[in-house]
Amino acid sequence: MAHVTVLKDPETLAAVAAERVTALARAATAARQRTTICLAGGQTPRRLYELVADPAHPWRSMIDWTRIHIFWGDERPVPPEHPESNFGMAYRALLAHVPIPLAHVHRMRGELAELAEAAGEYDAIVRAYEPFDLLLLGLGEDAHIASIFPGSPLLNVGAGFSRLEGIRVAAVWVDHLNAGRITLTPAALLQARTIVVLASGHNKADAVRAALDGPEDVSRWPAQLLRASGDRVEWLMDSAAAQRRGAPPA
């Protein structure tokens, strides 16, 4: 069963997440001499990255950045300097401010004309490092995770999509966005040693409730995929996101 922690506000959520990420990174480095972390896009993870990078807080100096390898859960079809790039956001908020070797930063090449080529390239990289020690995920209002949206064919492996079962990274088309994305598949997400999901705001309350407590309908609520990972999943959310669960703030 997933672990759920409810915090009083977004800033407290980000600070607790920074503490948890630091602890998990240190433990993985001690156990395996390196830590593989897969990052998420979005506003809530951004504040976490800013806190970890800030030398006014202890977390930056507690991590041995020479042993960290960074990956991404999904990417938009844009170059790394584009304001909508998940890589670009994480670079500006975190990676530009910590002493991580550039060779340890493994980004999805969203600028390639053929997203399938970028996905295949990243699939090979992920296989060389899997499973991730830590997978960070944000949560969409529709309960999407990474770029696995409601109705995605990646959710239907058992219904005619067996060719996807062994794939770690896929190029997908998202109809309602009229855009392509590169994303980790369920096969890659669910094998992570620890999965930390961040959710903040009233607009996430329905998605949180559906993901954790609703009747199973993975095609409609993709975050329900995480139920398969049991107690390897940790949910950190603020009281606004948890309001429909009735959980008191910590």
N, C-alpha and C positions, 0 to 999 in steps of 0.2 A: 504494500500500500504506500502511496506517495506521502512524503512529509510536507506539511503545509504550515507556513509561518506567515502570520498577518502582522504588518507593521502599521504604525499610525498615519504615516504620510510618505510621499515619494522620496523625500530626502533621507528619512530614516531607512526606507527600503534600500536605497542606493548604498548607504553606509554599511548596512548589514550584508548586502550582496558583496561589497568590496572585501569585507572581513572573511566571508565564506570562500570567495574565489582565491584569496591569498592563502587561506588554510589548506584548501584542496591542492593548490599549486605546490605548496611546500611539501605536502604529504606525498604527492606523486613523484616529485623530484627525489625525495629521500628513498622512495621505494624502487624507482626505475631509472634514476639518473637523468630523467628528462620529463617534461610535462607537455602534453598536447592539449591545446585549448581551442575550441571552435567558437567563434564569436557570432553574435547576432546583431542585426541592424535595429534601428528604432530609437525613440527618444529615451525610454527607460534604460536600456543598456548604455546609451551614451553617457548618462550621468554617472553610472558605475565606472566607466572607463576614465572619466575625468577625475574621479576621486582616487582611483588606483594610481593614476599618473601624477597626482599632486604631491610635491615633496613636503607640503605642510602636514600631510597625513603619513602614518607609518607604513602603509601597505607597499608603496613603491620600493622601499629599501629592504623589505622583508622577502622579496621574490628574487631568486637568482635568474635573471633574464637571459643569461647565456645558455640556460638549459630549457628555455621555453620555446615551443613551436606553435605558431598561430595559424589558424584556418578560419574559414567562413562557412556558415550554413547555407547562404544563398547570396545571389548577386543580380543586379539589374544589368541590362545590356548597354552599359555606359563605360567610358574610360575611367581610370582610377582617380583622376582629378575632378571628375564631375561631381556636383553637389549632391546628387542622388546615389552615388556609389557607397555601398556598405563598407567596402575597403577604405574609401576616402574618409568616411566619418570616423572609423576606428583609428585610422592613421592620425587624423588631426586631434582626436580626443585622448589617445593613449600612446600609440606606437612612436610618434615623433618625440615623445618625452621620456622614453625609457631606453636603457642600453641593450636592446635586443639585436642580435646579429641579423642583418638583412636577409641572409640565406635561410633564416628560421621563419620568415614571414611568407606564407604560402597563400597567395590570393587567387581568386577565380578571375580569369581574363575575360571580363564582360565586354571588352571592346572588340573582340573578334567578330567578324561578319557572320560566321557560322557558330551559333551558340552550341550546337551539338559537338563541334570540335573542341570548344572550351570545356564542355562537360566531360568529354572523353579524356582530355588531358588531366582534368582535376580528379577524375575517378582513379586514374593510375597513382596520383599523388596520395590520395586518401588511403588507398589500399596499402601503400608502403608504410603508413603510420598508424593505421587503425588497431584497436579502437581508441577513440579520443578519451583522454583522462577526464576532461570536463567539456560538456556541451552546454553552451548558453543559448537560451531561446527566449524570444519575445512572444507575445500572444496578440493576434489580431482581433478586432471586434467580431469577426466571423469565425474565430477560433482557429485561424490558419497558423501554422508554425513553419519556419523557414519560408519557402515559397510553395508549400503544399496547401492549396486553397480548397474550399469545399468543391466537391465534384471532380477533383483531380484524378486522372487515370492512375497516378501513383498510389491511390488508395484502393485500387481494385486488382491487386496482384492475383487474388484467388478467383477472379472472374474474367479470365481471358487475357490477362496481362502477365503471364508467367515469364515472359522475356525480361521483365523488370526485376525479377526476384534477386538476381545477383548484382545488380547495378547499384553503385554507391552514389553516383552523381548523374543528374539528368537535366537535359534542356526541356523546358515545358513552355507551353503557350497558355497564357491566362486570359480567357475571353473578356472578362469584365474590365480588365486593364488594357486590353488590346495591345499586349506586349509579351515578349518572351522573358523568361527568367532562367537562371541556372540554380539548381537546388540540390541539396543532399536528399536522398531518398529515405523512406522509412527504414530500409536495411541498414543504412549508415547511422541514422539518428538513434535507433533503439539499442545499438550495441555499446553506446558510450558508457563508460564506467560510472559517471555521475552526470545527471542532467539537471540543470538549474533553470527553471522557468520564471521569468520576471513579468509581473502584471501590475499595472498601475492605472487608476482612474475609473470613474463611474461607467465609462463607455466599454470597459472590459468585463463588467460584472456578469452579464449574460453568458459571455464566452467562458469565464471561469466556472460558473455554475454548470454549464453544459459539459465542460471538459472533465470536471471532477465528480459531479453528482447526477448528471442527466442520463437518461436511457441511452444505450449504445446505438449510435448512428454516426459512424466514423466518416462516411461520405459527406455528411452535413457539418460535422464538428471535428475537423482533422486532429485537434489536440487530444482527442480521446485515444489516438494511437499510443500516447505515452503510458496509458494504463498497462500496456504489455511489459513495461520496464519496472513495474512495482516500486519497491522502496529505493531504487536507484534514482528516482525522480524527486526533486525538491522544488516546491512552489514557494516563491517569495512574492508577496503581494501587499499592497497597501489596503487600508480599511475600505476605501471606495471600491476597489476591485472585488473585495470580499463581501460586499454588502448583502448580496443575495444568498450567501452561505450562512449568515448569522454568526460568524466567528468574531470574537472580541479582539481588538488590537493588542499586540504584545507590548 
